[in-house]
């Protein structure tokens, strides 16, 4: 067929973590990592003097315990106060404890003294791009190293040269801090742009869904008018008859005639009510999504066929074969939209090709762990060049104004969200076949 389709409390385990929760986890993970790093470095302490140093082991245990405790305490603090704790744990505590360790290992003559030149760079991990914190990460090691050198009575020139080296390392660290801050700002802007694009995409998607539903209603309009017109005609006729008989109490009408007239009237009203109910359900389908679960196919197919019949009745003969045991994992209203779209596409194809003896069939069967639903017609089939693009968004071969190019793309999206598949093929005997496969419930 020429394409005829278209300190906050923790969240529950099923909840998605908030942005603040993710930041808190990241900060705690960082401090726990710093705490764990302290302990293996005791081996470096021992190797630097050639013997086990139990006093520095005690210092490193205290260092690790204090850092880990501050990481654990973050969960009870407001976000505005976490920065101060992070600064103390990542800048102040490491410099003080490293100074004590170096002092116990012999002071400036120990190789570990040179770690002070790395401290400005190491503390960048907790500065988060703040320039004043970068400056503090330079001044703290300079102060501790200067104190150690002063306690040893080091000459002014060697002390000044080492302090200048520390200042140079700090300058590099502050420059990197500036770059990091710029990178964070650029990342924040990019995330903001991404959110704006995502919101625009979701809004566009919602409009597309609404457009497709309105298009379906439009394709049903002529059939709806015909279906409503017939019951309205005999409702009016019966009401006129009852009114006339009411005005002539002595007439020859009996109770049987009254009963028949009322029954016919009720049937007509029920038919109109059902049509309106089905159209309302279609137009509000996205507002009543129930979630993927156990879905009995018989009522879903019946509802889709009932609604499509206002269009199909004058065009084709419709056959439905759905066994009661056909139960799949799906969302009933969205699956109903898929089947309705396939049925309306079949009607369009048959009408456009002016097939004299149009036939459409809906069949379902259970095959292993899958439920297969097939919608077939005896129309012209699908052109070979259109098969690969059939489910592409906005692809349609219908005349302008007759198709949105969204129906099949959205149908496949719905079916795949159920864990199923939707594909199309041409029947050997002529016509098209659309196959929906869903997991068995």
WOHU-V482105 format. One record per helix or strand of 2 or more residues. SS is the DSSP state (H for helix, E for strand). FROM is the first residue (numbers start at 1). TO is the last residue. If there is no record, write none. Layout:
BEGIN
SS;FROM;TO / SS;FROM;TO
END
This chain:
BEGIN
H;19;40 / H;42;49 / H;54;76 / H;79;104 / H;107;109 / H;111;122 / H;124;127 / H;131;151 / H;156;247 / H;255;283 / H;285;288 / E;293;296 / H;297;312 / E;316;321 / E;327;330 / H;332;353 / E;358;367 / E;370;377 / H;384;387 / H;407;417 / E;421;426 / E;432;440
END
